[in-house]
Amino acid sequence: MESILITGANRGLGLELLKVFNSNAFFTFPVVRTEESAETIRAQFPYNCRPIVADLSEDKSINSIKLILENSTESLDVVINNAGISGSEYLIETLGTAEVNNLFNIHCLGPIRTVQACLPQLKRSNNPRIINVSSRLGSLTRMASGEFKDRGFSYSYRMAKAAQNMFTICLGQEVKRFNITVCAIHPGELLTRGRSTDANTDPSIAAENIYEWIGTIDINSSGLFVQPLVQDMPW
Ligand SMILES: NC(=O)c1ccc[n+]([C@@H]2O[C@H](COP(=O)([O-])OP(=O)(O)OC[C@H]3O[C@@H](n4cnc5c(N)ncnc54)[C@H](OP(=O)(O)O)[C@@H]3O)[C@@H](O)[C@H]2O)c1
């Protein structure tokens, strides 16, 4: 049985990913922030599911994840770094550095913490894959083209996703020696709580696409930035 760890799995895209992987015979490790969310997930997914409670904004989440994986599985096939938060300030005059710090903490340090916790088990998989859920708004190429100019997208989100993309590239090049594939994805404009004004896609459709695409990738795909089954993304 293949296994997957998904962060931010109690709602939005993460919950849809949990549904599709769990129903397709993956052993699932959803990472959620509260015991209450873990309890709800246990009730909804009684089989092949082991929730992990960890706040990815803190370093202690590394050990929380590590401990459960050590006690539950020899290997881990897929990690999806999905947890995220939105920013709000889009004018330099009103931009607070605390918001930028928060966004970098979740979108960049969160995936670093998760990967550090999962590395021992990933190394024992036959086809280990790390997928970082990025965004079209993290694409320097698309941002520089002016495509998103005057749309009111926050500094913090765009900066944090661009930095997360750099993490994806650096990590992919480093862990190739362990045969670990690392890719970034844009999931689409989703009808979730963290939606943009042009949201048009049910997260269950994005999750199905991501599931199918993940089944097709291996080390030769490392370094890709794509919207799964829809389009290649420019870095
Ligand atoms: N929605 C879109 O159109 C869109 C487009 C491009 C990219 N994305 C990216 O796709 C991913 C999922 O987005 P979404 O729209 O599904 O978001 P969402 O509905 O707002 O869900 C975000 C998830 O992240 C979790 N989370 C936030 N902070 C956390 C922390 N410190 N520790 C652990 N978990 C934490 C939340 O848990 P709680 O319930 O506990 O808060 C929640 O489960 C994000 O990375 C987002 O940036 C979304």
The ligand as an SDF file (V2000), in Angstrom:
LIG
                    3D

 48 52  0  0  0  0  0  0  0  0999 V2000
   -7.4530   28.6460   -3.2210 N   0  0  0  0  0  0  0  0  0  0  0  0
   -6.7910   28.9280   -4.3290 C   0  0  0  0  0  0  0  0  0  0  0  0
   -7.3240   29.4050   -5.3190 O   0  0  0  0  0  0  0  0  0  0  0  0
   -5.2980   28.6600   -4.3740 C   0  0  0  0  0  0  0  0  0  0  0  0
   -4.6070   29.0280   -5.5340 C   0  0  0  0  0  0  0  0  0  0  0  0
   -3.2450   28.7710   -5.5930 C   0  0  0  0  0  0  0  0  0  0  0  0
   -2.6160   28.1590   -4.5390 C   0  0  0  0  0  0  0  0  0  0  0  0
   -3.3130   27.8190   -3.4270 N   0  0  0  0  0  0  0  0  0  0  0  0
   -2.5900   27.1640   -2.3190 C   0  0  0  0  0  0  0  0  0  0  0  0
   -3.1960   25.9110   -2.0870 O   0  0  0  0  0  0  0  0  0  0  0  0
   -3.0390   25.5440   -0.7080 C   0  0  0  0  0  0  0  0  0  0  0  0
   -4.3840   25.1860   -0.1090 C   0  0  0  0  0  0  0  0  0  0  0  0
   -5.2220   26.3140   -0.2550 O   0  0  0  0  0  0  0  0  0  0  0  0
   -6.7640   26.3190    0.1730 P   0  0  0  0  0  0  0  0  0  0  0  0
   -7.4190   27.3230   -0.6930 O   0  0  0  0  0  0  0  0  0  0  0  0
   -7.2810   24.9300    0.2440 O   0  0  0  0  0  0  0  0  0  0  0  0
   -6.6350   26.9510    1.6440 O   0  0  0  0  0  0  0  0  0  0  0  0
   -7.6290   26.9130    2.8960 P   0  0  0  0  0  0  0  0  0  0  0  0
   -8.9760   26.3870    2.5390 O   0  0  0  0  0  0  0  0  0  0  0  0
   -7.5260   28.2460    3.5250 O   0  0  0  0  0  0  0  0  0  0  0  0
   -6.9200   25.8030    3.8470 O   0  0  0  0  0  0  0  0  0  0  0  0
   -5.6560   26.0390    4.3730 C   0  0  0  0  0  0  0  0  0  0  0  0
   -5.2310   24.8580    5.2140 C   0  0  0  0  0  0  0  0  0  0  0  0
   -3.9280   25.1350    5.7700 O   0  0  0  0  0  0  0  0  0  0  0  0
   -3.9700   24.8740    7.1650 C   0  0  0  0  0  0  0  0  0  0  0  0
   -2.9900   25.6630    7.9310 N   0  0  0  0  0  0  0  0  0  0  0  0
   -2.8580   27.0090    7.9590 C   0  0  0  0  0  0  0  0  0  0  0  0
   -1.8960   27.3620    8.8380 N   0  0  0  0  0  0  0  0  0  0  0  0
   -1.4100   26.2090    9.3660 C   0  0  0  0  0  0  0  0  0  0  0  0
   -0.4290   25.9040   10.3310 C   0  0  0  0  0  0  0  0  0  0  0  0
    0.2590   26.8610   10.9790 N   0  0  0  0  0  0  0  0  0  0  0  0
   -0.1690   24.6020   10.6370 N   0  0  0  0  0  0  0  0  0  0  0  0
   -0.8790   23.6150   10.0290 C   0  0  0  0  0  0  0  0  0  0  0  0
   -1.8350   23.8420    9.1130 N   0  0  0  0  0  0  0  0  0  0  0  0
   -2.1010   25.1180    8.7900 C   0  0  0  0  0  0  0  0  0  0  0  0
   -5.3990   25.2340    7.5670 C   0  0  0  0  0  0  0  0  0  0  0  0
   -5.7050   24.6760    8.8340 O   0  0  0  0  0  0  0  0  0  0  0  0
   -6.7980   25.3920    9.8340 P   0  0  0  0  0  0  0  0  0  0  0  0
   -8.1520   24.9390    9.3650 O   0  0  0  0  0  0  0  0  0  0  0  0
   -6.4220   24.8710   11.1760 O   0  0  0  0  0  0  0  0  0  0  0  0
   -6.6210   26.8720    9.7020 O   0  0  0  0  0  0  0  0  0  0  0  0
   -6.1630   24.6050    6.4120 C   0  0  0  0  0  0  0  0  0  0  0  0
   -6.2950   23.2200    6.5960 O   0  0  0  0  0  0  0  0  0  0  0  0
   -2.3650   26.7410   -0.0300 C   0  0  0  0  0  0  0  0  0  0  0  0
   -0.9780   26.5250    0.0590 O   0  0  0  0  0  0  0  0  0  0  0  0
   -2.6640   27.8880   -0.9960 C   0  0  0  0  0  0  0  0  0  0  0  0
   -1.7160   28.9250   -0.9060 O   0  0  0  0  0  0  0  0  0  0  0  0
   -4.6430   28.0490   -3.3170 C   0  0  0  0  0  0  0  0  0  0  0  0
  1  2  1  0
  2  3  2  0
  2  4  1  0
  4  5  1  0
  4 48  2  0
  5  6  2  0
  6  7  1  0
  7  8  2  0
  8  9  1  0
  8 48  1  0
  9 10  1  0
  9 46  1  0
 10 11  1  0
 11 12  1  0
 11 44  1  0
 12 13  1  0
 13 14  1  0
 14 15  2  0
 14 16  1  0
 14 17  1  0
 17 18  1  0
 18 19  2  0
 18 20  1  0
 18 21  1  0
 21 22  1  0
 22 23  1  0
 23 24  1  0
 23 42  1  0
 24 25  1  0
 25 26  1  0
 25 36  1  0
 26 27  1  0
 26 35  1  0
 27 28  2  0
 28 29  1  0
 29 30  1  0
 29 35  2  0
 30 31  1  0
 30 32  2  0
 32 33  1  0
 33 34  2  0
 34 35  1  0
 36 37  1  0
 36 42  1  0
 37 38  1  0
 38 39  2  0
 38 40  1  0
 38 41  1  0
 42 43  1  0
 44 45  1  0
 44 46  1  0
 46 47  1  0
M  CHG  2   8   1  16  -1
M  END
$$$$
